[in-house]
Amino acid sequence: MNLLFVASECTPFIKTGGLADVIGAVPKALAAEGVSVRVLIPAYPALSDHIASGTQVAQFDDLFGGRARIVAAQADGLDLLLLDAPHLYDRAGSIYLGPDGQDWHDNDLRFAALSYAGAQIGVGCLDNWTPDVINAHDWQAGLVPAYLRQHDGPTPPVVMTIHNIAFQGVFDATRLGALGLNADMFTPDGVEYYGKISFLKAGIALSQKVTTVSPTYVAELLTPDFGMGLDGLLRARQSDLSGILNGIDLDVWNPATDPALVATYSAKSMKGKARNKAEVMSRFGLTDGDGPLFCVVSRMTSQKGLDMLLDCLDDLVGHGAKLALLGSGEPGLERAFIDASNRYAGSVGTIIGYDEDLSHLMQAGSDAILIPSRFEPCGLTQLYGLRYGTLPVVARTGGLADTVIDANEAALLADCATGFQFAPITSTMFAHTIARACALYQQPKIWGAMMRRAMRHPVGWDLSAAAYLDVYTAAQES
């Protein structure tokens, strides 16, 4: 099977979140299933070296306001197709936001171009390769099936993957013509969404199959509380909807070989974890203590529930625990955690920003990782935590509920607990669960057994890659 991924980011080339990790890892797992995957992403400035060394395989005289081309390149075990359109992507800073922190004014054109290029590849614009199936990822690729519908002739089926339904790519209806969409596309069965254009809605409505990134998130998306205005459409498409749990790249995230660590370790020999903990404590200005070291590696948004963590800091510090936080996002949350670092000096440390190597070190050096998300389609940081023996403390939602086994009495008796869950998702229950974790940390035999069990928990892509292949096959048959 030839498969085309269409996405806005891909590790290790360009990353703002978990989507990039998925796009960078799944093609390698699918290769073991006999699938030939090519990944179409925009040629942002970070990819300039690959553009220079690649081979042009297609060109567009006018792609939404300028000349563009597709350049094929191989890097990091991936077959890349880079959409080189300088008028759309050659910009410094964030790939989604301008210098003012707001969305780029032409994001509709920028990602319509990505979708259009994906559709053109689907109908044969490359001389020597045509996909049997296209997998479009999130709203930035949501118009792929819309452009295919406007093509006269055979087209490949599209699988639409929702990584986070909170981001829907909604634009004014007056942009229909500028986006190259026919008027008959602006219907409830097409791109129309409450009088506007929604890229994600178009992808869900017009694709052959729809997937999302955990079984629990599928069930949540069918409800008004989580579906964010698209629950009715998703219920209508329920027979074509699947939840396939994300995995992680076991080569990149491996405490036995990770070059970002000061000492490597494994489930058989955990000695190196203590050296990493000492390094994390030093980096964040934390003093020694008898309690656990909690970490947070996260975007700082209301979705991630970090305001609840602020409410719990008195309790956390009162239990003798420490906190190391790495992240950026909402200015109010950034300021609040900086203030907390001053207020709880030696017990709470905050670094604003993102550092990939530091995130690996924190996973290795912490005792537990806090993930109090109000909703979480799948989540990857808890999988990294499991892999590194850093026990996840998670809200019971989405993929967090599907991947972490709570250390309740039954699970402890059955020797199957790998972390801690809490519900309802409130500050009170979060504080209670932090207290549970702190108490269990004082029982080293039980905590050590949980760490080793977490490290052996399957978090790779093997099972999920096979499930994706089943969906691609079903899409071809639909």
NORJO-V976312 format. One line per field, one symbol per residue. burial: # if it has 9 or more other ideal C-beta (glycine too) atoms within 8 Angstrom, else .. A space follows every 50 residues. Layout:
BEGIN
burial->???
END
This chain:
BEGIN
burial->###########.####.##############.#.#.########..#..# #..#.###.#..##.########....########..##.....#.##.. ...#..#################..#...####################. #...#########.#..##.#.#.##..#.#...##...####..##### #######.######.########..##..##.##..#...########## ..###..#.##.####...#.##.#######.##.#....########## #.###########.###.#.#######.#...##.###.##..#..#### #......########################################### ####.##...##....######..#...##########.##....##### #####.#.#.#########.######..
END
